Amino acid sequence: MTLAGDLVRSDLPVALMERAVTTGFLAANTHLRRWGLRGQTLWTVPWRGRSTLLRRLVATAGRA
């Protein structure tokens, strides 16, 4: 059984409206994989910022 919607938790960094769509795609991909079909590739934002300088600034601000 697969579930999708706003109330379903996701390991991806998504907000409320995006969560419904993302979990829908994840559920559909699960079923498609079972049937030997190719699903949709999901793209998301990076977990960490691309700038080393900005990551350091955020880490420093968090300690203050």
CHARMM internal coordinates of N, CA and C (Angstrom, degrees):
IC EDIT
DIST 1 N 1 CA 1.4437
DIST 1 CA 1 C 1.5270
ANGL 1 N 1 CA 1 C 108.55
DIST 1 C 2 N 1.2969
ANGL 1 CA 1 C 2 N 116.44
DIHE 1 N 1 CA 1 C 2 N 138.59
DIST 2 N 2 CA 1.4518
ANGL 1 C 2 N 2 CA 121.67
DIHE 1 CA 1 C 2 N 2 CA 175.96
DIST 2 CA 2 C 1.5206
ANGL 2 N 2 CA 2 C 109.45
DIHE 1 C 2 N 2 CA 2 C -124.21
DIST 2 C 3 N 1.3257
ANGL 2 CA 2 C 3 N 114.80
DIHE 2 N 2 CA 2 C 3 N 146.99
DIST 3 N 3 CA 1.4569
ANGL 2 C 3 N 3 CA 120.97
DIHE 2 CA 2 C 3 N 3 CA 179.25
DIST 3 CA 3 C 1.5219
ANGL 3 N 3 CA 3 C 109.69
DIHE 2 C 3 N 3 CA 3 C -122.57
DIST 3 C 4 N 1.3234
ANGL 3 CA 3 C 4 N 116.01
DIHE 3 N 3 CA 3 C 4 N 153.00
DIST 4 N 4 CA 1.4596
ANGL 3 C 4 N 4 CA 121.01
DIHE 3 CA 3 C 4 N 4 CA 176.15
DIST 4 CA 4 C 1.5204
ANGL 4 N 4 CA 4 C 107.98
DIHE 3 C 4 N 4 CA 4 C -146.68
DIST 4 C 5 N 1.3214
ANGL 4 CA 4 C 5 N 116.09
DIHE 4 N 4 CA 4 C 5 N 154.53
DIST 5 N 5 CA 1.4543
ANGL 4 C 5 N 5 CA 120.04
DIHE 4 CA 4 C 5 N 5 CA 176.68
DIST 5 CA 5 C 1.5147
ANGL 5 N 5 CA 5 C 112.60
DIHE 4 C 5 N 5 CA 5 C 142.60
DIST 5 C 6 N 1.3175
ANGL 5 CA 5 C 6 N 115.31
DIHE 5 N 5 CA 5 C 6 N -179.17
DIST 6 N 6 CA 1.4639
ANGL 5 C 6 N 6 CA 121.80
DIHE 5 CA 5 C 6 N 6 CA -177.78
DIST 6 CA 6 C 1.5283
ANGL 6 N 6 CA 6 C 112.94
DIHE 5 C 6 N 6 CA 6 C -64.31
DIST 6 C 7 N 1.3211
ANGL 6 CA 6 C 7 N 117.53
DIHE 6 N 6 CA 6 C 7 N -30.97
DIST 7 N 7 CA 1.4651
ANGL 6 C 7 N 7 CA 120.63
DIHE 6 CA 6 C 7 N 7 CA -174.93
DIST 7 CA 7 C 1.5226
ANGL 7 N 7 CA 7 C 114.17
DIHE 6 C 7 N 7 CA 7 C -91.09
DIST 7 C 8 N 1.3411
ANGL 7 CA 7 C 8 N 117.18
DIHE 7 N 7 CA 7 C 8 N -0.64
DIST 8 N 8 CA 1.4624
ANGL 7 C 8 N 8 CA 121.33
DIHE 7 CA 7 C 8 N 8 CA -179.31
DIST 8 CA 8 C 1.5240
ANGL 8 N 8 CA 8 C 108.45
DIHE 7 C 8 N 8 CA 8 C -88.49
DIST 8 C 9 N 1.3416
ANGL 8 CA 8 C 9 N 115.98
DIHE 8 N 8 CA 8 C 9 N 129.33
DIST 9 N 9 CA 1.4592
ANGL 8 C 9 N 9 CA 120.18
DIHE 8 CA 8 C 9 N 9 CA 179.96
DIST 9 CA 9 C 1.5202
ANGL 9 N 9 CA 9 C 110.52
DIHE 8 C 9 N 9 CA 9 C -72.62
DIST 9 C 10 N 1.3249
ANGL 9 CA 9 C 10 N 114.48
DIHE 9 N 9 CA 9 C 10 N 149.03
DIST 10 N 10 CA 1.4562
ANGL 9 C 10 N 10 CA 121.16
DIHE 9 CA 9 C 10 N 10 CA -179.82
DIST 10 CA 10 C 1.5195
ANGL 10 N 10 CA 10 C 108.93
DIHE 9 C 10 N 10 CA 10 C -134.95
DIST 10 C 11 N 1.3276
ANGL 10 CA 10 C 11 N 116.49
DIHE 10 N 10 CA 10 C 11 N 146.86
DIST 11 N 11 CA 1.4631
ANGL 10 C 11 N 11 CA 120.73
DIHE 10 CA 10 C 11 N 11 CA 176.98
DIST 11 CA 11 C 1.5260
ANGL 11 N 11 CA 11 C 111.72
DIHE 10 C 11 N 11 CA 11 C -79.67
DIST 11 C 12 N 1.3201
ANGL 11 CA 11 C 12 N 116.77
DIHE 11 N 11 CA 11 C 12 N -7.64
DIST 12 N 12 CA 1.4552
ANGL 11 C 12 N 12 CA 120.95
DIHE 11 CA 11 C 12 N 12 CA -179.34
DIST 12 CA 12 C 1.5288
ANGL 12 N 12 CA 12 C 110.10
DIHE 11 C 12 N 12 CA 12 C -90.60
DIST 12 C 13 N 1.3311
ANGL 12 CA 12 C 13 N 117.43
DIHE 12 N 12 CA 12 C 13 N 150.38
DIST 13 N 13 CA 1.4696
ANGL 12 C 13 N 13 CA 120.35
DIHE 12 CA 12 C 13 N 13 CA -179.79
DIST 13 CA 13 C 1.5329
ANGL 13 N 13 CA 13 C 110.80
DIHE 12 C 13 N 13 CA 13 C -77.69
DIST 13 C 14 N 1.3227
ANGL 13 CA 13 C 14 N 116.81
DIHE 13 N 13 CA 13 C 14 N 86.52
DIST 14 N 14 CA 1.4612
ANGL 13 C 14 N 14 CA 121.79
DIHE 13 CA 13 C 14 N 14 CA -178.01
DIST 14 CA 14 C 1.5245
ANGL 14 N 14 CA 14 C 110.19
DIHE 13 C 14 N 14 CA 14 C -127.74
DIST 14 C 15 N 1.3258
ANGL 14 CA 14 C 15 N 115.92
DIHE 14 N 14 CA 14 C 15 N 151.08
DIST 15 N 15 CA 1.4566
ANGL 14 C 15 N 15 CA 122.03
DIHE 14 CA 14 C 15 N 15 CA 176.92
DIST 15 CA 15 C 1.5279
ANGL 15 N 15 CA 15 C 108.97
DIHE 14 C 15 N 15 CA 15 C -91.55
DIST 15 C 16 N 1.3189
ANGL 15 CA 15 C 16 N 116.30
DIHE 15 N 15 CA 15 C 16 N -172.94
DIST 16 N 16 CA 1.4637
ANGL 15 C 16 N 16 CA 121.29
DIHE 15 CA 15 C 16 N 16 CA -172.03
DIST 16 CA 16 C 1.5231
ANGL 16 N 16 CA 16 C 113.72
DIHE 15 C 16 N 16 CA 16 C -56.54
DIST 16 C 17 N 1.3266
ANGL 16 CA 16 C 17 N 119.14
DIHE 16 N 16 CA 16 C 17 N -58.81
DIST 17 N 17 CA 1.4645
ANGL 16 C 17 N 17 CA 120.90
DIHE 16 CA 16 C 17 N 17 CA -176.45
DIST 17 CA 17 C 1.5238
ANGL 17 N 17 CA 17 C 111.73
DIHE 16 C 17 N 17 CA 17 C -65.99
DIST 17 C 18 N 1.3226
ANGL 17 CA 17 C 18 N 116.63
DIHE 17 N 17 CA 17 C 18 N -39.05
DIST 18 N 18 CA 1.4589
ANGL 17 C 18 N 18 CA 119.88
DIHE 17 CA 17 C 18 N 18 CA 178.81
DIST 18 CA 18 C 1.5223
ANGL 18 N 18 CA 18 C 111.28
DIHE 17 C 18 N 18 CA 18 C -67.65
DIST 18 C 19 N 1.3356
ANGL 18 CA 18 C 19 N 116.74
DIHE 18 N 18 CA 18 C 19 N -28.53
DIST 19 N 19 CA 1.4576
ANGL 18 C 19 N 19 CA 120.36
DIHE 18 CA 18 C 19 N 19 CA -179.84
DIST 19 CA 19 C 1.5287
ANGL 19 N 19 CA 19 C 111.50
DIHE 18 C 19 N 19 CA 19 C -63.77
DIST 19 C 20 N 1.3154
ANGL 19 CA 19 C 20 N 117.00
DIHE 19 N 19 CA 19 C 20 N -39.55
DIST 20 N 20 CA 1.4605
ANGL 19 C 20 N 20 CA 120.63
DIHE 19 CA 19 C 20 N 20 CA 179.80
DIST 20 CA 20 C 1.5256
ANGL 20 N 20 CA 20 C 110.66
DIHE 19 C 20 N 20 CA 20 C -62.47
DIST 20 C 21 N 1.3087
ANGL 20 CA 20 C 21 N 116.10
DIHE 20 N 20 CA 20 C 21 N -45.30
DIST 21 N 21 CA 1.4687
ANGL 20 C 21 N 21 CA 120.52
DIHE 20 CA 20 C 21 N 21 CA -179.24
DIST 21 CA 21 C 1.5280
ANGL 21 N 21 CA 21 C 110.37
DIHE 20 C 21 N 21 CA 21 C -68.86
DIST 21 C 22 N 1.3310
ANGL 21 CA 21 C 22 N 116.29
DIHE 21 N 21 CA 21 C 22 N -45.95
DIST 22 N 22 CA 1.4591
ANGL 21 C 22 N 22 CA 120.61
DIHE 21 CA 21 C 22 N 22 CA -177.57
DIST 22 CA 22 C 1.5229
ANGL 22 N 22 CA 22 C 111.72
DIHE 21 C 22 N 22 CA 22 C -62.58
DIST 22 C 23 N 1.3282
ANGL 22 CA 22 C 23 N 117.50
DIHE 22 N 22 CA 22 C 23 N -46.25
DIST 23 N 23 CA 1.4664
ANGL 22 C 23 N 23 CA 118.93
DIHE 22 CA 22 C 23 N 23 CA 179.46
DIST 23 CA 23 C 1.5246
ANGL 23 N 23 CA 23 C 111.18
DIHE 22 C 23 N 23 CA 23 C -67.50
DIST 23 C 24 N 1.3279
ANGL 23 CA 23 C 24 N 117.49
DIHE 23 N 23 CA 23 C 24 N -29.28
DIST 24 N 24 CA 1.4627
ANGL 23 C 24 N 24 CA 120.45
DIHE 23 CA 23 C 24 N 24 CA 174.33
DIST 24 CA 24 C 1.5157
ANGL 24 N 24 CA 24 C 111.56
DIHE 23 C 24 N 24 CA 24 C -63.84
DIST 24 C 25 N 1.3301
ANGL 24 CA 24 C 25 N 115.63
DIHE 24 N 24 CA 24 C 25 N -45.60
DIST 25 N 25 CA 1.4664
ANGL 24 C 25 N 25 CA 119.20
DIHE 24 CA 24 C 25 N 25 CA 176.89
DIST 25 CA 25 C 1.5210
ANGL 25 N 25 CA 25 C 111.54
DIHE 24 C 25 N 25 CA 25 C -63.79
DIST 25 C 26 N 1.3390
ANGL 25 CA 25 C 26 N 116.89
DIHE 25 N 25 CA 25 C 26 N -41.64
DIST 26 N 26 CA 1.4645
ANGL 25 C 26 N 26 CA 119.94
DIHE 25 CA 25 C 26 N 26 CA 179.36
DIST 26 CA 26 C 1.5291
ANGL 26 N 26 CA 26 C 111.20
DIHE 25 C 26 N 26 CA 26 C -62.38
DIST 26 C 27 N 1.3237
ANGL 26 CA 26 C 27 N 117.01
DIHE 26 N 26 CA 26 C 27 N -42.02
DIST 27 N 27 CA 1.4633
ANGL 26 C 27 N 27 CA 120.95
DIHE 26 CA 26 C 27 N 27 CA 178.19
DIST 27 CA 27 C 1.5304
ANGL 27 N 27 CA 27 C 110.69
DIHE 26 C 27 N 27 CA 27 C -64.50
DIST 27 C 28 N 1.3266
ANGL 27 CA 27 C 28 N 116.14
DIHE 27 N 27 CA 27 C 28 N -44.87
DIST 28 N 28 CA 1.4684
ANGL 27 C 28 N 28 CA 119.78
DIHE 27 CA 27 C 28 N 28 CA 179.40
DIST 28 CA 28 C 1.5249
ANGL 28 N 28 CA 28 C 110.41
DIHE 27 C 28 N 28 CA 28 C -63.05
DIST 28 C 29 N 1.3305
ANGL 28 CA 28 C 29 N 117.56
DIHE 28 N 28 CA 28 C 29 N -42.42
DIST 29 N 29 CA 1.4622
ANGL 28 C 29 N 29 CA 120.70
DIHE 28 CA 28 C 29 N 29 CA 179.23
DIST 29 CA 29 C 1.5227
ANGL 29 N 29 CA 29 C 111.50
DIHE 28 C 29 N 29 CA 29 C -61.92
DIST 29 C 30 N 1.3289
ANGL 29 CA 29 C 30 N 116.85
DIHE 29 N 29 CA 29 C 30 N -36.27
DIST 30 N 30 CA 1.4676
ANGL 29 C 30 N 30 CA 120.26
DIHE 29 CA 29 C 30 N 30 CA 178.15
DIST 30 CA 30 C 1.5200
ANGL 30 N 30 CA 30 C 110.58
DIHE 29 C 30 N 30 CA 30 C -61.42
DIST 30 C 31 N 1.3237
ANGL 30 CA 30 C 31 N 116.88
DIHE 30 N 30 CA 30 C 31 N -46.30
DIST 31 N 31 CA 1.4623
ANGL 30 C 31 N 31 CA 120.48
DIHE 30 CA 30 C 31 N 31 CA 179.73
DIST 31 CA 31 C 1.5182
ANGL 31 N 31 CA 31 C 111.36
DIHE 30 C 31 N 31 CA 31 C -68.02
DIST 31 C 32 N 1.3103
ANGL 31 CA 31 C 32 N 117.79
DIHE 31 N 31 CA 31 C 32 N -42.32
DIST 32 N 32 CA 1.4589
ANGL 31 C 32 N 32 CA 120.83
DIHE 31 CA 31 C 32 N 32 CA 179.43
DIST 32 CA 32 C 1.5267
ANGL 32 N 32 CA 32 C 111.14
DIHE 31 C 32 N 32 CA 32 C -61.41
DIST 32 C 33 N 1.3364
ANGL 32 CA 32 C 33 N 116.92
DIHE 32 N 32 CA 32 C 33 N -41.37
DIST 33 N 33 CA 1.4671
ANGL 32 C 33 N 33 CA 120.82
DIHE 32 CA 32 C 33 N 33 CA 178.29
DIST 33 CA 33 C 1.5216
ANGL 33 N 33 CA 33 C 110.71
DIHE 32 C 33 N 33 CA 33 C -60.87
DIST 33 C 34 N 1.3382
ANGL 33 CA 33 C 34 N 117.27
DIHE 33 N 33 CA 33 C 34 N -40.58
DIST 34 N 34 CA 1.4761
ANGL 33 C 34 N 34 CA 120.90
DIHE 33 CA 33 C 34 N 34 CA 178.28
DIST 34 CA 34 C 1.5233
ANGL 34 N 34 CA 34 C 111.74
DIHE 33 C 34 N 34 CA 34 C -61.12
DIST 34 C 35 N 1.3284
ANGL 34 CA 34 C 35 N 115.79
DIHE 34 N 34 CA 34 C 35 N -32.95
DIST 35 N 35 CA 1.4631
ANGL 34 C 35 N 35 CA 120.95
DIHE 34 CA 34 C 35 N 35 CA -178.21
DIST 35 CA 35 C 1.5202
ANGL 35 N 35 CA 35 C 112.62
DIHE 34 C 35 N 35 CA 35 C -92.06
DIST 35 C 36 N 1.3370
ANGL 35 CA 35 C 36 N 116.21
DIHE 35 N 35 CA 35 C 36 N 6.90
DIST 36 N 36 CA 1.4506
ANGL 35 C 36 N 36 CA 120.73
DIHE 35 CA 35 C 36 N 36 CA 177.01
DIST 36 CA 36 C 1.5229
ANGL 36 N 36 CA 36 C 113.87
DIHE 35 C 36 N 36 CA 36 C 76.56
DIST 36 C 37 N 1.3204
ANGL 36 CA 36 C 37 N 116.95
DIHE 36 N 36 CA 36 C 37 N 21.59
DIST 37 N 37 CA 1.4563
ANGL 36 C 37 N 37 CA 121.24
DIHE 36 CA 36 C 37 N 37 CA -179.72
DIST 37 CA 37 C 1.5226
ANGL 37 N 37 CA 37 C 110.61
DIHE 36 C 37 N 37 CA 37 C -109.05
DIST 37 C 38 N 1.3118
ANGL 37 CA 37 C 38 N 115.38
DIHE 37 N 37 CA 37 C 38 N 154.28
DIST 38 N 38 CA 1.4602
ANGL 37 C 38 N 38 CA 121.42
DIHE 37 CA 37 C 38 N 38 CA -179.80
DIST 38 CA 38 C 1.5216
ANGL 38 N 38 CA 38 C 109.92
DIHE 37 C 38 N 38 CA 38 C -81.84
DIST 38 C 39 N 1.3182
ANGL 38 CA 38 C 39 N 116.54
DIHE 38 N 38 CA 38 C 39 N 132.95
DIST 39 N 39 CA 1.4572
ANGL 38 C 39 N 39 CA 121.55
DIHE 38 CA 38 C 39 N 39 CA 179.02
DIST 39 CA 39 C 1.5125
ANGL 39 N 39 CA 39 C 112.09
DIHE 38 C 39 N 39 CA 39 C -93.43
DIST 39 C 40 N 1.3010
ANGL 39 CA 39 C 40 N 115.15
DIHE 39 N 39 CA 39 C 40 N -168.01
DIST 40 N 40 CA 1.4646
ANGL 39 C 40 N 40 CA 122.74
DIHE 39 CA 39 C 40 N 40 CA -179.86
DIST 40 CA 40 C 1.5287
ANGL 40 N 40 CA 40 C 109.82
DIHE 39 C 40 N 40 CA 40 C -90.50
DIST 40 C 41 N 1.3284
ANGL 40 CA 40 C 41 N 117.08
DIHE 40 N 40 CA 40 C 41 N 133.82
DIST 41 N 41 CA 1.4564
ANGL 40 C 41 N 41 CA 121.09
DIHE 40 CA 40 C 41 N 41 CA 175.07
DIST 41 CA 41 C 1.5185
ANGL 41 N 41 CA 41 C 108.40
DIHE 40 C 41 N 41 CA 41 C -75.85
DIST 41 C 42 N 1.3254
ANGL 41 CA 41 C 42 N 116.84
DIHE 41 N 41 CA 41 C 42 N 129.33
DIST 42 N 42 CA 1.4641
ANGL 41 C 42 N 42 CA 121.61
DIHE 41 CA 41 C 42 N 42 CA 179.50
DIST 42 CA 42 C 1.5198
ANGL 42 N 42 CA 42 C 109.73
DIHE 41 C 42 N 42 CA 42 C -98.72
DIST 42 C 43 N 1.3203
ANGL 42 CA 42 C 43 N 115.92
DIHE 42 N 42 CA 42 C 43 N 131.00
DIST 43 N 43 CA 1.4559
ANGL 42 C 43 N 43 CA 122.49
DIHE 42 CA 42 C 43 N 43 CA 175.71
DIST 43 CA 43 C 1.5252
ANGL 43 N 43 CA 43 C 107.77
DIHE 42 C 43 N 43 CA 43 C -109.23
DIST 43 C 44 N 1.3074
ANGL 43 CA 43 C 44 N 116.21
DIHE 43 N 43 CA 43 C 44 N 144.44
DIST 44 N 44 CA 1.4574
ANGL 43 C 44 N 44 CA 120.22
DIHE 43 CA 43 C 44 N 44 CA 179.83
DIST 44 CA 44 C 1.5240
ANGL 44 N 44 CA 44 C 109.82
DIHE 43 C 44 N 44 CA 44 C -143.79
DIST 44 C 45 N 1.2925
ANGL 44 CA 44 C 45 N 116.01
DIHE 44 N 44 CA 44 C 45 N 173.58
DIST 45 N 45 CA 1.4657
ANGL 44 C 45 N 45 CA 120.21
DIHE 44 CA 44 C 45 N 45 CA 177.45
DIST 45 CA 45 C 1.5179
ANGL 45 N 45 CA 45 C 109.29
DIHE 44 C 45 N 45 CA 45 C -73.15
DIST 45 C 46 N 1.3242
ANGL 45 CA 45 C 46 N 117.50
DIHE 45 N 45 CA 45 C 46 N 155.39
DIST 46 N 46 CA 1.4644
ANGL 45 C 46 N 46 CA 119.65
DIHE 45 CA 45 C 46 N 46 CA 178.07
DIST 46 CA 46 C 1.5330
ANGL 46 N 46 CA 46 C 110.72
DIHE 45 C 46 N 46 CA 46 C -67.40
DIST 46 C 47 N 1.3184
ANGL 46 CA 46 C 47 N 115.94
DIHE 46 N 46 CA 46 C 47 N 148.82
DIST 47 N 47 CA 1.4705
ANGL 46 C 47 N 47 CA 120.87
DIHE 46 CA 46 C 47 N 47 CA 178.32
DIST 47 CA 47 C 1.5165
ANGL 47 N 47 CA 47 C 110.60
DIHE 46 C 47 N 47 CA 47 C -67.85
DIST 47 C 48 N 1.3198
ANGL 47 CA 47 C 48 N 115.39
DIHE 47 N 47 CA 47 C 48 N -34.05
DIST 48 N 48 CA 1.4538
ANGL 47 C 48 N 48 CA 120.30
DIHE 47 CA 47 C 48 N 48 CA -179.65
DIST 48 CA 48 C 1.5124
ANGL 48 N 48 CA 48 C 108.06
DIHE 47 C 48 N 48 CA 48 C -121.48
DIST 48 C 49 N 1.3150
ANGL 48 CA 48 C 49 N 116.19
DIHE 48 N 48 CA 48 C 49 N 151.43
DIST 49 N 49 CA 1.4527
ANGL 48 C 49 N 49 CA 120.68
DIHE 48 CA 48 C 49 N 49 CA 177.37
DIST 49 CA 49 C 1.5214
ANGL 49 N 49 CA 49 C 111.34
DIHE 48 C 49 N 49 CA 49 C -63.92
DIST 49 C 50 N 1.3112
ANGL 49 CA 49 C 50 N 116.48
DIHE 49 N 49 CA 49 C 50 N 156.23
DIST 50 N 50 CA 1.4596
ANGL 49 C 50 N 50 CA 120.24
DIHE 49 CA 49 C 50 N 50 CA -178.41
DIST 50 CA 50 C 1.5159
ANGL 50 N 50 CA 50 C 112.17
DIHE 49 C 50 N 50 CA 50 C -80.46
DIST 50 C 51 N 1.3071
ANGL 50 CA 50 C 51 N 117.42
DIHE 50 N 50 CA 50 C 51 N -21.33
DIST 51 N 51 CA 1.4528
ANGL 50 C 51 N 51 CA 121.16
DIHE 50 CA 50 C 51 N 51 CA -175.21
DIST 51 CA 51 C 1.5214
ANGL 51 N 51 CA 51 C 111.02
DIHE 50 C 51 N 51 CA 51 C -93.61
DIST 51 C 52 N 1.3154
ANGL 51 CA 51 C 52 N 116.19
DIHE 51 N 51 CA 51 C 52 N 120.99
DIST 52 N 52 CA 1.4629
ANGL 51 C 52 N 52 CA 121.04
DIHE 51 CA 51 C 52 N 52 CA 177.57
DIST 52 CA 52 C 1.5260
ANGL 52 N 52 CA 52 C 110.39
DIHE 51 C 52 N 52 CA 52 C -62.77
DIST 52 C 53 N 1.3165
ANGL 52 CA 52 C 53 N 116.96
DIHE 52 N 52 CA 52 C 53 N -39.74
DIST 53 N 53 CA 1.4569
ANGL 52 C 53 N 53 CA 121.17
DIHE 52 CA 52 C 53 N 53 CA 179.80
DIST 53 CA 53 C 1.5265
ANGL 53 N 53 CA 53 C 111.24
DIHE 52 C 53 N 53 CA 53 C -60.56
DIST 53 C 54 N 1.3247
ANGL 53 CA 53 C 54 N 117.47
DIHE 53 N 53 CA 53 C 54 N -46.67
DIST 54 N 54 CA 1.4668
ANGL 53 C 54 N 54 CA 120.54
DIHE 53 CA 53 C 54 N 54 CA 179.89
DIST 54 CA 54 C 1.5260
ANGL 54 N 54 CA 54 C 111.46
DIHE 53 C 54 N 54 CA 54 C -65.37
DIST 54 C 55 N 1.3223
ANGL 54 CA 54 C 55 N 118.03
DIHE 54 N 54 CA 54 C 55 N -37.75
DIST 55 N 55 CA 1.4715
ANGL 54 C 55 N 55 CA 120.38
DIHE 54 CA 54 C 55 N 55 CA 177.21
DIST 55 CA 55 C 1.5147
ANGL 55 N 55 CA 55 C 110.42
DIHE 54 C 55 N 55 CA 55 C -61.86
DIST 55 C 56 N 1.3293
ANGL 55 CA 55 C 56 N 117.22
DIHE 55 N 55 CA 55 C 56 N -40.40
DIST 56 N 56 CA 1.4719
ANGL 55 C 56 N 56 CA 120.60
DIHE 55 CA 55 C 56 N 56 CA 178.57
DIST 56 CA 56 C 1.5172
ANGL 56 N 56 CA 56 C 111.08
DIHE 55 C 56 N 56 CA 56 C -66.11
DIST 56 C 57 N 1.3322
ANGL 56 CA 56 C 57 N 117.01
DIHE 56 N 56 CA 56 C 57 N -41.29
DIST 57 N 57 CA 1.4614
ANGL 56 C 57 N 57 CA 120.39
DIHE 56 CA 56 C 57 N 57 CA 178.87
DIST 57 CA 57 C 1.5242
ANGL 57 N 57 CA 57 C 111.30
DIHE 56 C 57 N 57 CA 57 C -62.47
DIST 57 C 58 N 1.3153
ANGL 57 CA 57 C 58 N 116.86
DIHE 57 N 57 CA 57 C 58 N -41.79
DIST 58 N 58 CA 1.4726
ANGL 57 C 58 N 58 CA 120.66
DIHE 57 CA 57 C 58 N 58 CA 178.61
DIST 58 CA 58 C 1.5178
ANGL 58 N 58 CA 58 C 110.23
DIHE 57 C 58 N 58 CA 58 C -65.45
DIST 58 C 59 N 1.3337
ANGL 58 CA 58 C 59 N 117.13
DIHE 58 N 58 CA 58 C 59 N -42.43
DIST 59 N 59 CA 1.4639
ANGL 58 C 59 N 59 CA 120.46
DIHE 58 CA 58 C 59 N 59 CA 179.66
DIST 59 CA 59 C 1.5272
ANGL 59 N 59 CA 59 C 110.53
DIHE 58 C 59 N 59 CA 59 C -64.35
DIST 59 C 60 N 1.3113
ANGL 59 CA 59 C 60 N 116.79
DIHE 59 N 59 CA 59 C 60 N -39.09
DIST 60 N 60 CA 1.4670
ANGL 59 C 60 N 60 CA 121.04
DIHE 59 CA 59 C 60 N 60 CA 179.01
DIST 60 CA 60 C 1.5218
ANGL 60 N 60 CA 60 C 110.72
DIHE 59 C 60 N 60 CA 60 C -67.48
DIST 60 C 61 N 1.3171
ANGL 60 CA 60 C 61 N 116.81
DIHE 60 N 60 CA 60 C 61 N -42.52
DIST 61 N 61 CA 1.4730
ANGL 60 C 61 N 61 CA 121.26
DIHE 60 CA 60 C 61 N 61 CA -179.81
DIST 61 CA 61 C 1.5284
ANGL 61 N 61 CA 61 C 110.30
DIHE 60 C 61 N 61 CA 61 C -65.31
DIST 61 C 62 N 1.3214
ANGL 61 CA 61 C 62 N 118.04
DIHE 61 N 61 CA 61 C 62 N -33.06
DIST 62 N 62 CA 1.4477
ANGL 61 C 62 N 62 CA 121.71
DIHE 61 CA 61 C 62 N 62 CA 179.46
DIST 62 CA 62 C 1.5193
ANGL 62 N 62 CA 62 C 112.90
DIHE 61 C 62 N 62 CA 62 C -68.14
DIST 62 C 63 N 1.3072
ANGL 62 CA 62 C 63 N 117.27
DIHE 62 N 62 CA 62 C 63 N -26.24
DIST 63 N 63 CA 1.4711
ANGL 62 C 63 N 63 CA 121.31
DIHE 62 CA 62 C 63 N 63 CA -179.67
DIST 63 CA 63 C 1.5175
ANGL 63 N 63 CA 63 C 112.33
DIHE 62 C 63 N 63 CA 63 C -82.19
DIST 63 C 64 N 1.3224
ANGL 63 CA 63 C 64 N 116.62
DIHE 63 N 63 CA 63 C 64 N -20.77
DIST 64 N 64 CA 1.4724
ANGL 63 C 64 N 64 CA 120.45
DIHE 63 CA 63 C 64 N 64 CA -175.67
DIST 64 CA 64 C 1.4990
ANGL 64 N 64 CA 64 C 112.84
DIHE 63 C 64 N 64 CA 64 C -74.31
END
COOR INIT
IC SEED 1 N 1 CA 1 C
IC BUILD
